[in-house]
Amino acid sequence: MQVKHALALLAGLAALNFSDVADSSGVSFTLENSPTPNKFLIETMPGGIAVFDYNGDGRPDIYFTNGAEVPSLNKSSPKYWNRLFRNEGNGRFTDVTEQAGVSGAGYSMGAAAGDYDNDGHADLFVAGVNRNLLYHNRGDGTFEDVTEKAGIKSGQWAVAAGWFDYDNDGKLDLLVVHYSDAPLQDRFCGNRDKGLRVYCNPKYYEPLAATLYHNRGNGLFEDVSMKSGIAKFKGRGMSVAFADYDGDGFQDIFVTNDNMPNFLFHNLRNGTFEEVGLLSGAALTDRGKPISSMGTDFRDADNDGRPDIIFTALAGETFPLLRGVGDGSFSDNTYASRIGPLSINHSGWGIGLVDLNNDGWKDIFTANSNVNDRAEETESHPYKEASSIFVNQNGKFIDATPAAMKAEVKAHRGAAFADFDGDGRIGIVVSSLGEKAELWKNTSPVLGNWVEFRLEGTRSNRDAIGAVIRVDKRWNQMTSAVSYASSSLCPVHFGVGPASELNDIEILWPSGHKQHLSKVPVNQLVDVKEPEN
């Protein structure tokens, strides 16, 4: 049996199966936002998700953002639908939104999880239209809205955010990406004679700079956007991801921009950043034109130890994969990896580089749909689509989307990833405009072995966000910023194929400590604490 198992993995013959268990699990969430005749762009952009263990029971919980009624259409007080579902550990989830105190306020879009005060309890930031929220986790199953007290500002259209420690002081800092200062722009786009109104091209929306908050400790944040150099660069920001792409020990920032060059902010290790997107090859694809960059992930896709960048875009643009070369630059690997022809006819939002079959190679999941609900009337591509899975075979991808997933044709948006039931198989949660969320349980019959690392830093940076782990010749990192407007704060997952014991593990902690492990059995969650010295 073991020989057959190994041969199936090596030959790449293990089929992926996923089952949508949202209804049976109790994840009864519907993203109430959907297109209206007014065509305010914010209507088509909600749907962020945060997966994190809010109550410390070792099981990933799920938080959905849900916008609100568009202010100009709502004559009474707006309704809020953000929902938190607690993982009960028996395949069931319970809606605990009210008792936890995280129902939201304003028009929410993105979510980011991270323990900003190092008390061992994951906190939650919610990005929204002119209203941001910072929820402090009290550690008793409830949260406190500390937005104003912490010094977090609102007043701009924020789509997404992410936690990272840019100055290596052991406290998580926060980057918030903005889209435009005109969330309710009422410009008519389309064909008046035919009565065809569509969402306007991004070029009509003036871009905004991102906001960088430095964590000063004691629950307080300082806006350092100007002094860090971030404020010099305006974009129509959609998502953000972090990695140390040049190996200097400091986290760098990648921001996707809608129909504008993407930003790569290189950390200069002195509290400031330089924008090197064009210089590094991360701003544009080989075609040399900006595309509709949306969700992103920033981690090693080809097992060479260097972080790569992938992001979703609209049909006709592909989902570009930029390979980290190792000299601080990136090369366009979209077609060489075969993800180009596989994605050219898809429009995507959420995305993740995750090993779904545990063969040691990270696969690609994308949550697909067009921006425009009237796409069929204006172009050759559909509005609603099924999500996609592209399996990684030694750096080349094939379409391995399961039949059950192909049947769920919706306006997909956010996506997040976790081992929800502790069986070593990564599951996926996806939101869709105007329809029920999907919770995909990985039911694949033949998978490789696996190991997950739950890291605990010293009293500073308890989440260990920014840590890099190498298992033999495979690399992954601790981060919660992934996908479109979403967050996955979970143990670091590795598929290890047929390996039965792991003897070459290295952890590079954000503090600079290096730790080595050996004789680690597979198919288990391993708790690792950072050495004191």
Buried (B, 14 or more C-beta within 10 A) or exposed (E): EEEEBBEBBEEBEBEBBBBBBBEEBBBEBBBBBBBEEEBBBBBBBBBBBBBBBBBEEEBBBBBBBBBBBBBEEEEEEBEBBBBBBBBBEEEBBBBBBEEBBBBBBBBBBBBBBBBBBBBEBBBBBBBBBBBBBBBBBBEEBBBEBBBEEBBBBBEBBBBBBBBBBBBBBBBBBBBBBBBBBBBBBEEEBBEEEEEEBBBBEBEEBEBBBBBBBBBBBEBBBEBBBEEBBBBEBBBBBBBBBBBBBBBEBBBBBBBBBBBBBBBBBBBBEEBBBEBBBEEBBBBBBBEEEBBBBBBBBBBBBBBBBBBBBBBBBBBBBBBBBBBBBEEBBBBBBBBEBBBBEBBBBBBBBBBBBBBBBBBBBBBBBBBBBBBBBBBEEEBEBBBBBBBBBBBBBEBBBBBBBBEBBEEBBBBBBBBBBBBBBBBBBBBBBBBBBBBBBBBBBBBBEBBBBBBBBBBEBBEBBBBBBBBBBBBBEBBBBBBBBBBBBBBBBBBBBBBBBBBEEBEEBBBBBBBEBEBEBEEBEBBEBBEBEBEEE
